[in-house]
Amino acid sequence: MAADLSGHWRYFQRDAIEISPHTYDHSADFILWQRGNRVYGTWSESGHRGSHGCVKGAVKSRSMQAQMCLQDGSFGSENGAVCPAYAPPRDRFDLSGKSLVWYRYNDQTRKWEKYVTLTRRSSTSNATWPKKCGADGPAG
């Protein structure tokens, strides 16, 4: 049975990024909806620059390999997959206790590398699936 990843997940670290002469907080938020083993959601990340977009994937046991896209105008969207066109799976999320560990794939080492650990802020969301994320999202 697939683990339930639904809800609002958040990471925050004060003064995590240093770009002289300034330091910046680093945060990441995921709002996830799950139907069976399929997961859909939105994400945002801020630090020196901000990015946001959509995410989708399938949960196997306690792990989800995710496809992500960037909202047009978001940092990186000039080179990345712009919603509703998703990039191939380059991110993985593993449920570990009460945390969700975000891994990114490193092409040079050919290994998954731990990026940040998110904690669940709430188990449900009142938000609705954004049209910009594509037509294949969760049905109400």
Phi, psi and chi 1 to 4 in degrees:
 res  aa     phi    psi   chi1   chi2   chi3   chi4
   1 MET       -  139.5 -177.2  169.5  155.6      -
   2 ALA   -77.5  139.5      -      -      -      -
   3 ALA   -65.1  151.9      -      -      -      -
   4 ASP   -91.3  114.8 -176.4   10.4      -      -
   5 LEU  -102.8    7.5  -56.0 -175.1      -      -
   6 SER   -58.6  149.3  -63.4      -      -      -
   7 GLY   122.5 -171.1      -      -      -      -
   8 HIS  -102.8  118.7  176.9 -169.2      -      -
   9 TRP  -111.9  139.7  -63.7   87.2      -      -
  10 ARG  -140.9  144.9 -176.7  149.7 -144.5  -89.9
  11 TYR  -125.8  139.3  163.0   82.2      -      -
  12 PHE  -149.2  134.4  177.8   81.0      -      -
  13 GLN  -140.5  122.6 -176.2  178.6   -4.0      -
  14 ARG   -73.5  138.9 -175.8  164.7  -54.5  -72.9
  15 ASP    51.7   41.9  -61.6  -30.0      -      -
  16 ALA   -82.1  -25.0      -      -      -      -
  17 ILE  -118.0  125.2  -59.1  166.7      -      -
  18 GLU  -113.1  117.8 -175.0  173.8  -16.1      -
  19 ILE  -128.3   98.4  -60.7  173.5      -      -
  20 SER   -48.2  134.0 -171.0      -      -      -
  21 PRO   -95.9   17.7   35.9  -34.6      -      -
  22 HIS  -114.5  157.8  -57.3  -72.8      -      -
  23 THR  -120.1  150.5   57.6      -      -      -
  24 TYR  -129.3  144.9  -59.8   88.3      -      -
  25 ASP   -71.5  154.2  -63.8  -18.3      -      -
  26 HIS  -123.5  125.8 -177.9 -156.3      -      -
  27 SER  -138.4  155.0   66.6      -      -      -
  28 ALA  -144.0  136.7      -      -      -      -
  29 ASP  -130.9  136.8  -73.8  -85.5      -      -
  30 PHE  -128.8  129.1  -75.2   80.2      -      -
  31 ILE  -108.4  115.0  -54.3  -69.2      -      -
  32 LEU  -119.0  138.3  -58.1  175.7      -      -
  33 TRP  -116.0  140.3  -62.5  -89.9      -      -
  34 GLN  -128.7  133.7 -173.3  165.9  -22.5      -
  35 ARG  -127.5  106.6  -59.2  -72.9 -175.9  -93.1
  36 GLY    65.7 -124.8      -      -      -      -
  37 ASN   -98.4    0.5   72.4  -28.1      -      -
  38 ARG   -88.8  134.6  -59.3  -66.4  -56.0  163.6
  39 VAL  -123.1  136.9  175.7      -      -      -
  40 TYR  -132.5  150.4  -54.3   89.0      -      -
  41 GLY  -175.3 -177.5      -      -      -      -
  42 THR  -121.6  155.4   58.3      -      -      -
  43 TRP  -142.2  156.2   65.5  -85.1      -      -
  44 SER  -147.6  149.4   64.3      -      -      -
  45 GLU  -142.5  134.8 -175.5  174.8   19.2      -
  46 SER  -133.7  151.8   65.4      -      -      -
  47 GLY  -171.5 -121.4      -      -      -      -
  48 HIS   -64.6  -37.8  171.5   56.8      -      -
  49 ARG  -131.6  163.4  -62.4 -177.0  175.1  113.6
  50 GLY  -117.0  145.8      -      -      -      -
  51 SER  -136.4  152.5  -61.3      -      -      -
  52 HIS  -158.4  158.5   57.1  -77.0      -      -
  53 GLY   177.3 -145.2      -      -      -      -
  54 CYS  -125.6  159.6  -52.9      -      -      -
  55 VAL  -141.9  146.6   59.2      -      -      -
  56 LYS  -151.5  153.9   65.2 -178.5 -179.9  177.2
  57 GLY  -176.9 -178.1      -      -      -      -
  58 ALA  -122.9  135.8      -      -      -      -
  59 VAL   -90.4  130.6  178.0      -      -      -
  60 LYS  -121.3  116.0  -69.2 -178.5 -176.8  170.0
  61 SER    60.8 -107.9 -176.9      -      -      -
  62 ARG  -118.0   21.6  -59.2  177.5   65.0   79.1
  63 SER  -134.5  143.7 -176.6      -      -      -
  64 MET  -131.2  122.9  172.7 -177.9   71.2      -
  65 GLN   -87.5  130.1  -78.0 -161.7   24.7      -
  66 ALA  -116.9  145.9      -      -      -      -
  67 GLN  -103.9  136.1  -68.8  179.5  -92.4      -
  68 MET  -128.4  155.2  -63.3  171.8   70.1      -
  69 CYS  -138.4  160.4   63.2      -      -      -
  70 LEU  -106.6  139.6  -67.9  157.7      -      -
  71 GLN   -70.6  139.8 -174.2  165.1   -6.8      -
  72 ASP   -51.9  132.1 -166.1   23.8      -      -
  73 GLY    91.7  -11.8      -      -      -      -
  74 SER   -73.6  150.0 -179.0      -      -      -
  75 PHE   -57.1  128.7  176.4   72.7      -      -
  76 GLY    96.8  -13.9      -      -      -      -
  77 SER   -67.1  -20.5   64.0      -      -      -
  78 GLU   -68.3  -22.3   62.9  -80.9   -0.1      -
  79 ASN  -117.6  -13.7  -61.6  -38.5      -      -
  80 GLY  -102.5 -177.4      -      -      -      -
  81 ALA   -75.3  119.3      -      -      -      -
  82 VAL   -93.1  129.6  176.1      -      -      -
  83 CYS   -54.4  139.0  -59.7      -      -      -
  84 PRO   -92.6   19.0   33.4  -34.1      -      -
  85 ALA   -87.8  116.3      -      -      -      -
  86 TYR   -92.5  145.5  -72.5   79.8      -      -
  87 ALA   -75.4  159.3      -      -      -      -
  88 PRO   -59.8  159.8  -17.6   27.8      -      -
  89 PRO   -60.0  114.5  -20.1   30.4      -      -
  90 ARG  -126.2    0.9  -47.9  -72.6  -55.5  149.5
  91 ASP  -130.6  147.4  -61.1   87.4      -      -
  92 ARG  -136.2  143.5 -171.3 -177.7   89.6 -150.0
  93 PHE  -126.2  123.2  -63.8   84.8      -      -
  94 ASP  -115.6  127.2  -69.1   -7.1      -      -
  95 LEU   -77.3  122.6 -168.5   60.1      -      -
  96 SER  -132.0  102.3  175.7      -      -      -
  97 GLY    63.8 -122.3      -      -      -      -
  98 LYS  -102.2   13.5  -64.9 -175.2  178.6 -171.7
  99 SER  -114.8  157.3  -60.5      -      -      -
 100 LEU  -118.1  113.8 -168.7   61.5      -      -
 101 VAL   -93.9  124.9 -177.4      -      -      -
 102 TRP   -95.7  122.0 -178.6    2.6      -      -
 103 TYR  -113.5  147.1  -66.7   87.3      -      -
 104 ARG  -120.1  144.1  -70.2 -177.9  160.9  171.2
 105 TYR   -84.2  129.9 -169.5   75.4      -      -
 106 ASN  -102.0  113.0 -178.7  -37.8      -      -
 107 ASP   -63.0  -36.4  -75.5  -38.8      -      -
 108 GLN   -67.6  -43.7  -67.1  178.3  -27.2      -
 109 THR   -91.4  -12.0   64.1      -      -      -
 110 ARG    56.4   41.7  -65.5 -177.0  177.8  162.8
 111 LYS  -137.6  154.0  -67.3 -178.2 -179.8  174.8
 112 TRP   -79.0  133.6  -69.5   99.5      -      -
 113 GLU  -119.6  132.3  -64.8 -179.8   -8.9      -
 114 LYS   -62.6  131.0 -176.2  176.8  176.2 -180.0
 115 TYR  -105.5  -68.2 -177.3   51.2      -      -
 116 VAL  -144.5  163.7  -61.9      -      -      -
 117 THR  -113.2  123.0  -59.4      -      -      -
 118 LEU  -100.0  149.6  -56.8  130.6      -      -
 119 THR  -117.3  147.9   55.0      -      -      -
 120 ARG   -78.1  120.9 -164.7 -178.0  -43.8 -133.6
 121 ARG   -85.5  -35.7  -53.9  -68.9  -62.7 -154.6
 122 SER  -155.4  157.6   66.1      -      -      -
 123 SER   -92.6   -8.5   57.9      -      -      -
 124 THR  -135.3  164.2   58.9      -      -      -
 125 SER  -135.6  140.6  170.5      -      -      -
 126 ASN   -87.9   -6.2  -66.5  -31.6      -      -
 127 ALA   -67.8  157.6      -      -      -      -
 128 THR  -110.5  160.0   56.4      -      -      -
 129 TRP   -66.1  119.0  177.6 -111.9      -      -
 130 PRO   -71.1  139.3  -12.0   24.4      -      -
 131 LYS   -58.9  -32.4  -73.6 -174.3  175.9   24.4
 132 LYS   -63.1  -16.8   70.8  176.6 -173.7  -81.1
 133 CYS   -84.8   -8.5  -66.8      -      -      -
 134 GLY   112.2  165.1      -      -      -      -
 135 ALA   -83.1   -9.8      -      -      -      -
 136 ASP   -93.9   20.7   64.3  -19.6      -      -
 137 GLY   -73.2 -176.1      -      -      -      -
 138 PRO   -68.1  141.8   25.0  -32.4      -      -
 139 ALA   -83.4  142.2      -      -      -      -
 140 GLY   -61.3      -      -      -      -      -
